[in-house]
Amino acid sequence: MTLKHYKDIFFHGYVIAFTSILAIAFLFDLYIENYADAQIEIVTLLFVGGLYYLWIKSAKKNTFCHHLGMAKCLVWYLNHFAV
């Protein structure tokens, strides 16, 4: 394997770990009836999932990285300032 393959494996693992942790947080917020945070998390899950799907289907891999960075900043902003 070349270095590019290792970067791809790392990136897939990062996105899967991020979405898994966010899904667990979403389910926990539903369990404790914290619906405001659950809405933010489900929107983020759908956004990142959609971008990940587009990244797999597209040849422009850098676009996904930029959008993922924007999504993480959006989640941080919503968690700290909007609620």
C-alpha positions in Angstrom: 0.0 0.0 0.0 1.1 3.5 -0.7 0.9 6.4 1.7 -2.3 7.6 0.0 -4.1 4.4 0.9 -3.1 4.8 4.6 -4.5 8.4 4.5 -7.8 7.0 3.0 -8.0 4.3 5.7 -7.4 6.9 8.4 -9.9 9.3 6.9 -12.6 6.6 6.7 -11.9 5.6 10.3 -12.1 9.2 11.4 -15.5 9.8 9.7 -16.9 6.5 11.0 -15.7 7.3 14.6 -17.1 10.8 14.4 -20.5 9.7 13.2 -20.7 6.8 15.6 -20.0 9.0 18.6 -22.4 11.6 17.4 -25.1 8.9 16.9 -24.6 7.7 20.5 -24.8 11.2 21.7 -28.0 11.7 19.7 -29.6 8.5 21.2 -28.6 9.6 24.7 -30.1 13.0 24.3 -33.3 11.4 23.1 -33.2 9.1 26.2 -32.9 12.0 28.6 -35.4 14.1 26.6 -32.9 16.8 25.6 -34.5 17.5 22.3 -32.7 20.8 21.5 -29.3 19.1 21.4 -30.8 16.0 19.6 -32.0 18.3 16.8 -28.5 19.7 16.3 -26.9 16.3 16.4 -29.3 14.7 13.8 -28.8 17.6 11.4 -25.1 17.2 11.8 -25.3 13.4 11.3 -27.3 13.9 8.1 -25.0 16.6 6.8 -21.8 14.6 7.5 -23.4 11.4 6.1 -24.4 13.2 3.0 -21.0 14.7 2.5 -19.3 11.3 3.1 -21.5 9.7 0.5 -20.6 12.5 -2.0 -16.9 12.1 -1.1 -17.1 8.3 -1.9 -18.9 9.0 -5.2 -16.8 12.0 -6.2 -13.2 12.4 -7.5 -12.9 15.7 -5.7 -11.8 14.5 -2.3 -10.6 17.9 -1.0 -14.1 19.4 -1.2 -15.4 17.0 1.4 -12.6 17.9 3.8 -13.5 21.6 3.6 -17.2 20.9 4.1 -16.4 18.6 7.1 -14.4 21.3 8.7 -17.3 23.7 8.2 -19.7 21.2 9.7 -17.5 20.8 12.8 -17.4 24.6 13.2 -21.1 24.8 12.8 -21.7 22.2 15.5 -19.3 23.9 17.8 -21.1 27.2 17.2 -24.5 25.8 17.8 -23.5 24.0 20.9 -21.9 27.0 22.5 -23.9 30.0 21.4 -27.3 29.0 20.1 -28.6 26.9 23.0 
